[in-house]
């Protein structure tokens, strides 16, 4: 099963006010980062949340707006909500062991 199906399942299971797991955030960031110099790459590789990552997510949503599927938009929205909830932070211990839950 493709990773995006697991991500979608995690997003669908969220209750109001909940955000995705760290592993799901890492998986989404791994799909959407564009280069190793971007805030999304920093999030994907270390768990650190830089102040400019929210803008990068918004830029991706705007850049691909006309071509985004419902799944794409759900991923970017879930990641944006995750970043807003957690705020800026440094690298997370054990981050590379985290991934979206496989069912």
C-alpha positions in Angstrom: 0.0 0.0 0.0 1.3 3.4 -0.9 2.3 5.8 1.9 -0.2 8.4 0.8 -3.0 5.9 1.7 -1.7 5.6 5.2 -1.4 9.4 5.5 -5.0 9.8 4.3 -6.2 7.2 6.8 -4.5 9.1 9.6 -6.0 12.4 8.5 -9.5 10.9 8.2 -9.3 9.5 11.8 -8.5 12.9 13.4 -11.1 14.2 15.8 -11.9 17.9 15.8 -9.0 19.9 17.3 -6.5 17.0 16.8 -3.4 17.2 14.6 -1.5 14.5 12.8 1.2 12.5 14.5 4.9 13.3 14.2 5.4 10.3 11.9 2.6 11.5 9.7 4.1 15.0 9.6 7.4 13.6 8.6 5.8 11.4 5.8 3.9 14.4 4.4 7.0 16.6 4.5 9.0 13.9 2.6 6.5 14.1 -0.2 6.4 17.9 -0.5 9.9 19.3 0.1 11.5 20.7 -3.0 15.1 20.9 -2.1 17.5 20.2 0.8 17.6 23.9 1.6 13.9 24.3 2.4 12.2 24.5 5.8 10.1 21.4 4.8 13.3 19.4 4.3 14.6 20.5 7.7 11.2 19.3 9.2 11.4 16.0 7.3 15.0 15.2 8.2 15.2 16.6 11.8 11.8 17.4 13.1 12.8 21.0 13.6 10.2 23.6 12.8 11.6 26.8 11.4 9.5 30.0 11.4 9.3 30.0 7.6 7.9 26.5 7.1 4.3 27.7 7.4 5.0 30.1 4.5 6.5 27.4 2.4 3.4 25.2 2.9 1.1 28.2 2.0 3.3 28.8 -1.1 3.0 25.2 -2.2 -0.8 25.4 -1.8 -0.9 28.5 -3.9 1.7 27.4 -6.5 -0.2 24.1 -7.2 -3.7 25.3 -6.4 -5.2 24.4 -9.8 -3.6 21.0 -9.8 -4.1 19.9 -6.2 -6.2 16.9 -5.6 -8.4 16.6 -2.5 -5.7 14.4 -1.0 -3.0 16.9 -1.8 -4.9 19.7 -0.1 -5.7 17.5 2.9 -2.0 16.7 3.4 -0.9 20.3 3.2 -3.7 21.5 5.5 -2.9 18.7 8.0 0.8 19.7 7.9 0.0 23.4 8.3 -2.2 22.6 11.3 0.6 20.5 12.8 3.1 23.3 12.4 0.8 25.8 13.9 0.1 23.6 16.9 3.8 22.8 17.6 5.3 26.1 16.7 9.0 26.7 16.2 11.3 24.1 17.7 14.7 22.5 17.3 15.6 19.0 16.2 13.6 16.1 17.7 15.4 13.2 19.2 14.5 9.9 17.5 12.8 11.8 14.6 14.3 9.5 11.9 12.6 6.5 13.4 9.2 8.0 13.1 6.9 7.4 10.2 3.2 7.3 9.4 1.4 4.3 10.9 1.2 1.3 8.6 -2.0 -0.6 9.0 
